[in-house]
Amino acid sequence: MAHDWGVLVDAYLVNAARIGNRYAATVFCDQSGTLLDGMTVATRSVRQIAARGSHILLQTVDGKDHYVVVTEQGVGGRTHGYDS
């Protein structure tokens, strides 16, 4: 949340697993107020539009929502993205 992405970030995704052009993840700080912190979600189709360090900014294909991937599941279930 320390980065200024230049857009309203709709939610932050932790332990995100990429599935095609969508992600399944644990969500935090959902701006819509419909999702509780810690819920598991699946995004709509997204594309990466920016990166800052190990974090990436995603935008839905329709351009309506933005998500930041804080940590992402790698090959073999290893988590990537924690800043030391």
VEXZA-241335 format. One line per field, with one value per atom (N, C-alpha, C): residue number from 1; residue in one letter; chain; atom name; x, y negated, z negated. Coordinates in pm, whole numbers, m for minus. Example, Ala and Ser with C-alpha at 12.3 -4.5 7.8 and 13.67 -1.06 7.14 Angstrom:
<atoms>
num 1/1/1/2/2/2 $
residuo A/A/A/S/S/S $
cadena A/A/A/A/A/A $
atomo N/CA/C/N/CA/C $
c1 1319/1230/1320/1285/1367/1290 $
c2 569/450/330/225/106/m3 $
c3 m780/m780/m780/m708/m714/m787 $
</atoms>
This chain:
<atoms>
num 1/1/1/2/2/2/3/3/3/4/4/4/5/5/5/6/6/6/7/7/7/8/8/8/9/9/9/10/10/10/11/11/11/12/12/12/13/13/13/14/14/14/15/15/15/16/16/16/17/17/17/18/18/18/19/19/19/20/20/20/21/21/21/22/22/22/23/23/23/24/24/24/25/25/25/26/26/26/27/27/27/28/28/28/29/29/29/30/30/30/31/31/31/32/32/32/33/33/33/34/34/34/35/35/35/36/36/36/37/37/37/38/38/38/39/39/39/40/40/40/41/41/41/42/42/42/43/43/43/44/44/44/45/45/45/46/46/46/47/47/47/48/48/48/49/49/49/50/50/50/51/51/51/52/52/52/53/53/53/54/54/54/55/55/55/56/56/56/57/57/57/58/58/58/59/59/59/60/60/60/61/61/61/62/62/62/63/63/63/64/64/64/65/65/65/66/66/66/67/67/67/68/68/68/69/69/69/70/70/70/71/71/71/72/72/72/73/73/73/74/74/74/75/75/75/76/76/76/77/77/77/78/78/78/79/79/79/80/80/80/81/81/81/82/82/82/83/83/83/84/84/84 $
residuo M/M/M/A/A/A/H/H/H/D/D/D/W/W/W/G/G/G/V/V/V/L/L/L/V/V/V/D/D/D/A/A/A/Y/Y/Y/L/L/L/V/V/V/N/N/N/A/A/A/A/A/A/R/R/R/I/I/I/G/G/G/N/N/N/R/R/R/Y/Y/Y/A/A/A/A/A/A/T/T/T/V/V/V/F/F/F/C/C/C/D/D/D/Q/Q/Q/S/S/S/G/G/G/T/T/T/L/L/L/L/L/L/D/D/D/G/G/G/M/M/M/T/T/T/V/V/V/A/A/A/T/T/T/R/R/R/S/S/S/V/V/V/R/R/R/Q/Q/Q/I/I/I/A/A/A/A/A/A/R/R/R/G/G/G/S/S/S/H/H/H/I/I/I/L/L/L/L/L/L/Q/Q/Q/T/T/T/V/V/V/D/D/D/G/G/G/K/K/K/D/D/D/H/H/H/Y/Y/Y/V/V/V/V/V/V/V/V/V/T/T/T/E/E/E/Q/Q/Q/G/G/G/V/V/V/G/G/G/G/G/G/R/R/R/T/T/T/H/H/H/G/G/G/Y/Y/Y/D/D/D/S/S/S $
cadena A/A/A/A/A/A/A/A/A/A/A/A/A/A/A/A/A/A/A/A/A/A/A/A/A/A/A/A/A/A/A/A/A/A/A/A/A/A/A/A/A/A/A/A/A/A/A/A/A/A/A/A/A/A/A/A/A/A/A/A/A/A/A/A/A/A/A/A/A/A/A/A/A/A/A/A/A/A/A/A/A/A/A/A/A/A/A/A/A/A/A/A/A/A/A/A/A/A/A/A/A/A/A/A/A/A/A/A/A/A/A/A/A/A/A/A/A/A/A/A/A/A/A/A/A/A/A/A/A/A/A/A/A/A/A/A/A/A/A/A/A/A/A/A/A/A/A/A/A/A/A/A/A/A/A/A/A/A/A/A/A/A/A/A/A/A/A/A/A/A/A/A/A/A/A/A/A/A/A/A/A/A/A/A/A/A/A/A/A/A/A/A/A/A/A/A/A/A/A/A/A/A/A/A/A/A/A/A/A/A/A/A/A/A/A/A/A/A/A/A/A/A/A/A/A/A/A/A/A/A/A/A/A/A/A/A/A/A/A/A/A/A/A/A/A/A/A/A/A/A/A/A $
atomo N/CA/C/N/CA/C/N/CA/C/N/CA/C/N/CA/C/N/CA/C/N/CA/C/N/CA/C/N/CA/C/N/CA/C/N/CA/C/N/CA/C/N/CA/C/N/CA/C/N/CA/C/N/CA/C/N/CA/C/N/CA/C/N/CA/C/N/CA/C/N/CA/C/N/CA/C/N/CA/C/N/CA/C/N/CA/C/N/CA/C/N/CA/C/N/CA/C/N/CA/C/N/CA/C/N/CA/C/N/CA/C/N/CA/C/N/CA/C/N/CA/C/N/CA/C/N/CA/C/N/CA/C/N/CA/C/N/CA/C/N/CA/C/N/CA/C/N/CA/C/N/CA/C/N/CA/C/N/CA/C/N/CA/C/N/CA/C/N/CA/C/N/CA/C/N/CA/C/N/CA/C/N/CA/C/N/CA/C/N/CA/C/N/CA/C/N/CA/C/N/CA/C/N/CA/C/N/CA/C/N/CA/C/N/CA/C/N/CA/C/N/CA/C/N/CA/C/N/CA/C/N/CA/C/N/CA/C/N/CA/C/N/CA/C/N/CA/C/N/CA/C/N/CA/C/N/CA/C/N/CA/C/N/CA/C/N/CA/C/N/CA/C/N/CA/C/N/CA/C/N/CA/C/N/CA/C/N/CA/C/N/CA/C $
c1 82/0/87/217/306/333/309/334/217/248/145/140/34/21/m41/m94/m156/m299/m352/m492/m547/m677/m739/m718/m654/m634/m758/m828/m953/m932/m818/m789/m646/m593/m458/m471/m392/m398/m273/m293/m184/m194/m77/m72/m148/m132/m204/m151/m242/m206/m265/m179/m224/m285/m402/m472/m514/m434/m459/m442/m546/m539/m622/m640/m710/m622/m659/m586/m684/m644/m712/m619/m675/m590/m670/m597/m656/m659/m772/m791/m782/m729/m723/m754/m813/m840/m928/m1033/m1127/m1202/m1189/m1250/m1401/m1454/m1599/m1675/m1604/m1669/m1746/m1743/m1818/m1737/m1604/m1518/m1449/m1447/m1379/m1232/m1147/m1005/m990/m907/m881/m967/m1065/m1149/m1069/m1104/m1045/m1132/m1066/m1138/m1076/m1152/m1101/m1129/m1025/m1044/m1110/m1159/m1199/m1070/m1080/m961/m885/m752/m667/m544/m478/m349/m258/m129/m33/m5/m12/15/134/181/297/358/483/552/638/642/728/793/921/987/921/881/819/667/610/465/424/308/258/118/91/m41/m114/m233/m317/m436/m484/m607/m698/m826/m919/m924/m954/m955/m1053/m1162/m1258/m1213/m1100/m1043/m1107/m1203/m1279/m1211/m1130/m1071/m921/m854/m709/m678/m585/m543/m391/m340/m197/m169/m82/m38/79/57/159/251/194/271/205/289/238/294/210/254/339/455/544/529/617/618/639/560/573/510/432/361/443/567/648/594/597/544/656/630/726/666/749/701/718/759/780/908/899/1019/1091/1222/1301/1336 $
c2 120/0/m126/m110/m224/m282/m206/m255/m338/m446/m524/m471/m401/m340/m434/m548/m642/m608/m503/m462/m417/m410/m355/m204/m150/m6/52/138/194/298/370/470/518/575/632/783/853/998/1061/1157/1227/1375/1440/1582/1607/1516/1523/1637/1708/1815/1781/1770/1735/1856/1835/1940/1878/1900/1834/1684/1608/1463/1416/1505/1473/1513/1469/1505/1551/1651/1689/1644/1580/1523/1494/1461/1409/1257/1196/1053/972/853/758/618/536/394/374/455/441/308/223/91/93/200/208/236/293/326/456/526/652/774/762/873/844/943/930/968/902/938/1086/1152/1294/1387/1332/1416/1461/1576/1623/1573/1518/1463/1513/1500/1522/1394/1339/1217/1247/1143/1154/1152/1161/1158/1029/1041/925/925/809/795/714/742/667/534/424/294/222/270/206/302/273/350/254/279/203/303/328/431/563/633/765/757/637/621/586/638/606/548/457/396/461/510/573/484/489/419/520/516/605/566/662/638/526/514/406/271/269/146/91/162/110/129/232/263/279/247/263/340/433/514/511/515/529/669/741/872/847/880/861/981/1100/1224/1316/1394/1483/1622/1721/1860/1892/1951/1991/2138/2189/2331/2411/2513/2597/2536/2430/2370/2274/2243/2147/2007/1927/1792/1695/1606/1503/1366/1270/1134/1068/1139/1073/993/865/782/811/824/853/726 $
c3 0/0/0/m15/m19/119/225/361/411/483/552/695/727/858/960/915/1006/1041/981/1001/866/855/735/738/635/625/558/630/579/472/477/375/391/283/280/273/352/361/302/213/146/182/193/231/361/455/582/668/731/823/959/1058/1192/1259/1317/1390/1523/1625/1753/1738/1769/1752/1633/1536/1411/1294/1174/1052/946/869/746/634/530/427/301/194/72/86/58/82/m47/m36/m147/m95/m181/m153/m30/m18/93/81/180/176/198/255/278/149/51/m75/m73/38/47/5/8/m30/m162/m247/m376/m362/m439/m440/m468/m388/m408/m325/m253/m167/m45/9/133/248/350/465/594/701/836/913/974/1051/1185/1248/1388/1469/1598/1684/1662/1645/1616/1705/1706/1773/1681/1686/1605/1673/1595/1655/1591/1476/1412/1312/1275/1171/1090/961/870/776/797/718/747/644/662/673/668/677/819/860/994/986/1077/1088/1204/1175/1276/1304/1426/1464/1531/1498/1565/1713/1798/1942/1979/1904/1933/1876/1802/1751/1626/1568/1454/1319/1303/1172/1181/1067/1055/927/938/825/816/695/676/622/692/644/550/423/320/316/317/324/424/493/597/578/599/591/713/689/798/826/906/939/810/792/673/549/567/454/371/412/339/358/253/261/292/388/427/400/367/356/224/120/m8/m1/m35/m43/m172/m165/m285/m357 $
</atoms>
